[in-house]
Amino acid sequence: QVQLVESGGGLVQPGGSLRLSCAASGILFRIYRMGWYRQTPGKQRELVATIAAGGSTNYADSVKGRFTISRDNAKNTVYLQMNGLKPEDTAVYYCNAHQMYSGMDYWGKGTLVTVSS
């Protein structure tokens, strides 16, 4: 079965850094667009960043210049390097795998990032 397992969340001070990882299994990873989304209580899940199968990236305006998404197809893993973290980045971060042609879409269970002093 398909599994997306996030790791790397935690508590960090404002201005700090974290790197999230998402290990995928059960899918042909290299053909999927991978993405990170986040959600806070009472709000809709929002896009953070995506990376296409070909490597092109897309970022939410709120994280441009601070976050970097990358993928390692040999390890079936997608990363989110988060620098210059702000309290408003506090959220549960979810990994997503989307295959454009088939419409297949998978989600991880999320990892909590808390930015606080």
HUGI-V910096 format. One record per helix or strand. SS is the DSSP state (a for helix, b for strand). FROM is the first residue (numbers start at 0). TO is the last residue. If there is no record, write none. Layout:
SS&FROM&TO ; SS&FROM&TO
This chain:
b&2&6 ; b&9&11 ; b&17&24 ; a&28&30 ; b&32&38 ; b&45&50 ; b&56&58 ; b&66&71 ; b&76&81 ; a&86&88 ; b&90&97 ; b&104&106 ; b&110&114
